[in-house]
Amino acid sequence: MNQPAITLFVTGYCPYCRRAKALLAEKGLAFTEIDVEGDQQLREQMALRSGGVRTVPQIFIGEKHIGGCDDLVELDRRGELDRIIRGNR
């Protein structure tokens, strides 16, 4: 089974970005990072995709906006992250 694409908009100094990446790595999930630090164009792209949210990380699984680190951790805690990855939601 192919995992859906996971995209994280991040900055290098963000502890929440590091935590989100660590959680995904612990689960053995591949992801793409887009570093928006100092790049207004990428930050605007992130804001458009996330419905105006400008904080990092902003996490997407496929085209679904997951939210930030706390949202990802909560999805995992409830077992919903695994269901989303398996395509059952």
KETOR-115014 format. One record per atom (N, C-alpha, C): atom name; y, z negated, x. Coordinates in nm, 4 decimals. Last residue first. Layout:
DRENGU   site      north         up       east
DRENGU     CA          Y          Z          X
...
//
This chain:
DRENGU   site      north         up       east
DRENGU      N     0.7238    -0.5894    -1.0316
DRENGU     CA     0.8434    -0.6280    -1.1057
DRENGU      C     0.9461    -0.5217    -1.0948
DRENGU      N     0.5192    -0.5231    -0.8642
DRENGU     CA     0.4836    -0.5723    -0.9961
DRENGU      C     0.6034    -0.6183    -1.0770
DRENGU      N     0.5377    -0.4460    -0.6001
DRENGU     CA     0.5780    -0.3513    -0.7034
DRENGU      C     0.5432    -0.3939    -0.8435
DRENGU      N     0.5026    -0.6142    -0.3923
DRENGU     CA     0.3821    -0.5444    -0.4401
DRENGU      C     0.4148    -0.4446    -0.5501
DRENGU      N     0.7624    -0.7123    -0.3790
DRENGU     CA     0.7116    -0.6314    -0.2685
DRENGU      C     0.5888    -0.5514    -0.3125
DRENGU      N     0.7663    -0.8620    -0.6152
DRENGU     CA     0.8585    -0.7493    -0.5981
DRENGU      C     0.8079    -0.6557    -0.4897
DRENGU      N     0.5715    -1.0546    -0.5553
DRENGU     CA     0.5520    -0.9628    -0.6685
DRENGU      C     0.6426    -0.8407    -0.6561
DRENGU      N     0.6917    -1.1867    -0.3392
DRENGU     CA     0.5651    -1.1160    -0.3194
DRENGU      C     0.5393    -1.0170    -0.4318
DRENGU      N     0.9125    -1.2964    -0.4736
DRENGU     CA     0.9329    -1.2009    -0.3645
DRENGU      C     0.8059    -1.1203    -0.3416
DRENGU      N     0.8144    -1.4855    -0.6518
DRENGU     CA     0.8610    -1.3567    -0.7041
DRENGU      C     0.8815    -1.2530    -0.5948
DRENGU      N     0.7550    -1.7380    -0.5740
DRENGU     CA     0.6480    -1.6392    -0.5661
DRENGU      C     0.6885    -1.5010    -0.6144
DRENGU      N     0.9580    -1.9203    -0.5558
DRENGU     CA     0.8980    -1.9011    -0.6889
DRENGU      C     0.7825    -1.8004    -0.6885
DRENGU      N     1.0272    -1.8886    -0.2891
DRENGU     CA     0.9783    -2.0182    -0.3351
DRENGU      C     0.9064    -2.0053    -0.4692
DRENGU      N     1.1304    -1.6282    -0.2901
DRENGU     CA     1.0069    -1.6572    -0.2181
DRENGU      C     0.9455    -1.7874    -0.2684
DRENGU      N     1.3627    -1.6673    -0.4397
DRENGU     CA     1.2609    -1.5720    -0.4860
DRENGU      C     1.1267    -1.6020    -0.4203
DRENGU      N     1.4917    -1.8476    -0.2646
DRENGU     CA     1.4505    -1.8917    -0.3983
DRENGU      C     1.3454    -1.7978    -0.4575
DRENGU      N     1.5415    -1.6814    -0.0449
DRENGU     CA     1.4588    -1.8018    -0.0282
DRENGU      C     1.4072    -1.8501    -0.1636
DRENGU      N     1.7140    -1.4934    -0.1662
DRENGU     CA     1.5863    -1.4516    -0.1084
DRENGU      C     1.4908    -1.5700    -0.0955
DRENGU      N     1.9307    -1.6571    -0.2331
DRENGU     CA     1.8594    -1.5845    -0.3387
DRENGU      C     1.7212    -1.5417    -0.2903
DRENGU      N     2.0151    -1.7393     0.0187
DRENGU     CA     1.9672    -1.8397    -0.0766
DRENGU      C     1.8871    -1.7747    -0.1890
DRENGU      N     2.0959    -1.4858     0.1261
DRENGU     CA     1.9853    -1.5617     0.1835
DRENGU      C     1.9287    -1.6626     0.0843
DRENGU      N     2.1916    -1.2787    -0.1573
DRENGU     CA     2.2042    -1.3323    -0.0227
DRENGU      C     2.0808    -1.4096     0.0197
DRENGU      N     2.0495    -1.0096    -0.3423
DRENGU     CA     2.1567    -1.1068    -0.3231
DRENGU      C     2.1618    -1.1506    -0.1792
DRENGU      N     1.8969    -0.7945    -0.4222
DRENGU     CA     1.8373    -0.9275    -0.4269
DRENGU      C     1.9452    -1.0346    -0.4203
DRENGU      N     1.9167    -0.4982    -0.5836
DRENGU     CA     1.9996    -0.5942    -0.5105
DRENGU      C     1.9411    -0.7332    -0.5311
DRENGU      N     1.6947    -0.2319    -0.5549
DRENGU     CA     1.7231    -0.3581    -0.6243
DRENGU      C     1.8031    -0.4526    -0.5339
DRENGU      N     1.6074    -0.0114    -0.4272
DRENGU     CA     1.7461    -0.0061    -0.4753
DRENGU      C     1.7874    -0.1364    -0.5431
DRENGU      N     1.4184    -0.1831    -0.1965
DRENGU     CA     1.4349    -0.0553    -0.2639
DRENGU      C     1.5816    -0.0444    -0.3026
DRENGU      N     1.5889    -0.4648    -0.1862
DRENGU     CA     1.4503    -0.4206    -0.1773
DRENGU      C     1.4430    -0.2954    -0.2627
DRENGU      N     1.8629    -0.5914    -0.0085
DRENGU     CA     1.8141    -0.4959    -0.1070
DRENGU      C     1.6670    -0.4692    -0.0804
DRENGU      N     2.1056    -0.8353     0.0580
DRENGU     CA     1.9681    -0.7915     0.0748
DRENGU      C     1.9277    -0.7020    -0.0419
DRENGU      N     2.3624    -0.9338     0.2577
DRENGU     CA     2.3332    -0.8761     0.1266
DRENGU      C     2.2008    -0.8028     0.1442
DRENGU      N     2.4347    -1.2388     0.4372
DRENGU     CA     2.3703    -1.1081     0.4223
DRENGU      C     2.3724    -1.0627     0.2763
DRENGU      N     2.7840    -1.1821     0.3776
DRENGU     CA     2.6557    -1.1419     0.4349
DRENGU      C     2.5641    -1.2626     0.4420
DRENGU      N     3.0170    -1.0971     0.1147
DRENGU     CA     2.9568    -1.1910     0.2094
DRENGU      C     2.8235    -1.1350     0.2604
DRENGU      N     3.1116    -0.9352    -0.0829
DRENGU     CA     3.1523    -0.9032     0.0540
DRENGU      C     3.0921    -0.9968     0.1578
DRENGU      N     3.0267    -0.7730    -0.3837
DRENGU     CA     3.0056    -0.8897    -0.2979
DRENGU      C     3.0340    -0.8508    -0.1529
DRENGU      N     3.0396    -0.5495    -0.5449
DRENGU     CA     3.1645    -0.6110    -0.5025
DRENGU      C     3.1495    -0.7314    -0.4117
DRENGU      N     2.7810    -0.4603    -0.5896
DRENGU     CA     2.8648    -0.4936    -0.7046
DRENGU      C     2.9900    -0.5709    -0.6672
DRENGU      N     2.6483    -0.3766    -0.3679
DRENGU     CA     2.6191    -0.5118    -0.4164
DRENGU      C     2.7064    -0.5523    -0.5351
DRENGU      N     2.7424    -0.1240    -0.3043
DRENGU     CA     2.6013    -0.1386    -0.3432
DRENGU      C     2.5737    -0.2728    -0.4087
DRENGU      N     3.0094    -0.1889    -0.2352
DRENGU     CA     2.9810    -0.0976    -0.3459
DRENGU      C     2.8385    -0.1149    -0.3959
DRENGU      N     2.9696    -0.3543    -0.0133
DRENGU     CA     3.0354    -0.4072    -0.1331
DRENGU      C     3.0086    -0.3184    -0.2547
DRENGU      N     2.8534    -0.1715     0.1671
DRENGU     CA     2.7795    -0.2898     0.1239
DRENGU      C     2.8377    -0.3433    -0.0068
DRENGU      N     3.0696     0.0029     0.2003
DRENGU     CA     2.9437     0.0544     0.1477
DRENGU      C     2.8594    -0.0613     0.0929
DRENGU      N     3.2485    -0.1770     0.3207
DRENGU     CA     3.2817    -0.1185     0.1897
DRENGU      C     3.1562    -0.0633     0.1228
DRENGU      N     3.1150    -0.2162     0.5606
DRENGU     CA     3.1361    -0.3312     0.4714
DRENGU      C     3.1714    -0.2831     0.3312
DRENGU      N     3.1302     0.0376     0.6688
DRENGU     CA     2.9989    -0.0160     0.6322
DRENGU      C     3.0129    -0.1347     0.5378
DRENGU      N     3.4118     0.0446     0.7036
DRENGU     CA     3.3449     0.1462     0.6225
DRENGU      C     3.2062     0.0973     0.5775
DRENGU      N     3.4668    -0.1661     0.8798
DRENGU     CA     3.5156    -0.1723     0.7414
DRENGU      C     3.4449    -0.0732     0.6512
DRENGU      N     3.3124    -0.3250     1.1101
DRENGU     CA     3.3056    -0.1886     1.0571
DRENGU      C     3.3418    -0.1917     0.9084
DRENGU      N     3.2846    -0.5823     1.2097
DRENGU     CA     3.3887    -0.4969     1.2660
DRENGU      C     3.3881    -0.3552     1.2138
DRENGU      N     2.9589    -0.5979     1.1057
DRENGU     CA     3.0602    -0.6677     1.1847
DRENGU      C     3.1584    -0.5674     1.2455
DRENGU      N     2.7479    -0.4942     0.9768
DRENGU     CA     2.8793    -0.4586     0.9239
DRENGU      C     2.9932    -0.5234     1.0024
DRENGU      N     2.4466    -0.3647     1.0558
DRENGU     CA     2.5449    -0.4607     1.1054
DRENGU      C     2.6844    -0.4156     1.0624
DRENGU      N     2.1677    -0.3436     0.8818
DRENGU     CA     2.2920    -0.2687     0.8960
DRENGU      C     2.3988    -0.3711     0.9316
DRENGU      N     1.8217    -0.3439     0.9406
DRENGU     CA     1.9481    -0.4170     0.9462
DRENGU      C     2.0629    -0.3186     0.9568
DRENGU      N     1.5274    -0.3081     0.7601
DRENGU     CA     1.6331    -0.2394     0.8332
DRENGU      C     1.7585    -0.3240     0.8257
DRENGU      N     1.1965    -0.4476     0.7908
DRENGU     CA     1.3272    -0.4347     0.7274
DRENGU      C     1.4229    -0.3622     0.8202
DRENGU      N     0.8628    -0.5431     0.7132
DRENGU     CA     0.9555    -0.4617     0.7920
DRENGU      C     1.0878    -0.4516     0.7157
DRENGU      N     0.7078    -0.8573     0.6901
DRENGU     CA     0.7734    -0.7469     0.6219
DRENGU      C     0.8694    -0.6741     0.7159
DRENGU      N     0.5779    -1.0924     0.7549
DRENGU     CA     0.5270    -0.9671     0.8093
DRENGU      C     0.5873    -0.8438     0.7453
DRENGU      N     0.6836    -1.3283     0.6868
DRENGU     CA     0.5976    -1.2682     0.5858
DRENGU      C     0.5402    -1.1349     0.6330
DRENGU      N     0.8461    -1.3682     0.9064
DRENGU     CA     0.7325    -1.4598     0.8855
DRENGU      C     0.6332    -1.4023     0.7863
DRENGU      N     1.0418    -1.1730     0.8505
DRENGU     CA     0.9521    -1.1554     0.9650
DRENGU      C     0.8283    -1.2437     0.9518
DRENGU      N     1.1699    -1.2914     0.6312
DRENGU     CA     1.1028    -1.1619     0.6151
DRENGU      C     1.0028    -1.1378     0.7277
DRENGU      N     1.2673    -1.5232     0.7585
DRENGU     CA     1.1760    -1.5334     0.6445
DRENGU      C     1.0988    -1.4029     0.6262
DRENGU      N     1.4378    -1.4106     0.9520
DRENGU     CA     1.3229    -1.4907     0.9942
DRENGU      C     1.2210    -1.5021     0.8811
DRENGU      N     1.6336    -1.2919     0.7919
DRENGU     CA     1.5496    -1.2072     0.8779
DRENGU      C     1.4245    -1.2826     0.9211
DRENGU      N     1.7440    -1.5240     0.6786
DRENGU     CA     1.6830    -1.4224     0.5924
DRENGU      C     1.5895    -1.3332     0.6741
DRENGU      N     1.8436    -1.6509     0.9109
DRENGU     CA     1.7409    -1.7163     0.8293
DRENGU      C     1.6691    -1.6152     0.7403
DRENGU      N     2.0362    -1.4684     1.0001
DRENGU     CA     1.9208    -1.5013     1.0851
DRENGU      C     1.8094    -1.5645     1.0036
DRENGU      N     2.2116    -1.4817     0.7836
DRENGU     CA     2.1467    -1.3545     0.8168
DRENGU      C     2.0223    -1.3808     0.9012
DRENGU      N     2.2960    -1.7411     0.8087
DRENGU     CA     2.2202    -1.7046     0.6890
DRENGU      C     2.1484    -1.5714     0.7090
DRENGU      N     2.4447    -1.7345     1.0458
DRENGU     CA     2.3187    -1.8099     1.0432
DRENGU      C     2.2334    -1.7778     0.9200
DRENGU      N     2.6015    -1.4611     1.1906
DRENGU     CA     2.5755    -1.5261     1.0617
DRENGU      C     2.4418    -1.6008     1.0616
DRENGU      N     2.6729    -1.2988     1.3995
DRENGU     CA     2.7015    -1.4426     1.4122
DRENGU      C     2.6598    -1.5241     1.2891
DRENGU      N     2.6242    -1.0310     1.3385
DRENGU     CA     2.5511    -1.0946     1.4473
DRENGU      C     2.5649    -1.2456     1.4523
DRENGU      N     2.5796    -0.9616     0.9905
DRENGU     CA     2.6637    -0.9686     1.1096
DRENGU      C     2.5852    -1.0466     1.2140
DRENGU      N     2.4227    -0.7289     0.7541
DRENGU     CA     2.4343    -0.8522     0.8324
DRENGU      C     2.5536    -0.8462     0.9281
DRENGU      N     2.2294    -0.6115     0.4996
DRENGU     CA     2.3616    -0.5965     0.5589
DRENGU      C     2.3931    -0.7305     0.6245
DRENGU      N     1.9007    -0.5083     0.4930
DRENGU     CA     1.9888    -0.6247     0.5025
DRENGU      C     2.1202    -0.5817     0.5660
DRENGU      N     1.6482    -0.3594     0.3050
DRENGU     CA     1.7706    -0.3398     0.3815
DRENGU      C     1.8542    -0.4664     0.3760
DRENGU      N     1.3276    -0.2442     0.2750
DRENGU     CA     1.4097    -0.3646     0.2671
DRENGU      C     1.5288    -0.3436     0.3594
DRENGU      N     1.1299    -0.0200     0.0911
DRENGU     CA     1.2298    -0.0377     0.1964
DRENGU      C     1.3101    -0.1646     0.1699
DRENGU      N     0.8078    -0.1438    -0.0146
DRENGU     CA     0.9364    -0.0798    -0.0400
DRENGU      C     1.0323    -0.1070     0.0761
DRENGU      N     0.5024    -0.0810     0.1601
DRENGU     CA     0.6045    -0.1765     0.1175
DRENGU      C     0.7326    -0.0999     0.0863
DRENGU      N     0.2168     0.0874     0.0559
DRENGU     CA     0.3421     0.0924     0.1301
DRENGU      C     0.4394    -0.0083     0.0718
DRENGU      N    -0.1190     0.0000     0.0836
DRENGU     CA     0.0000     0.0000     0.0000
DRENGU      C     0.1243     0.0000     0.0873
//
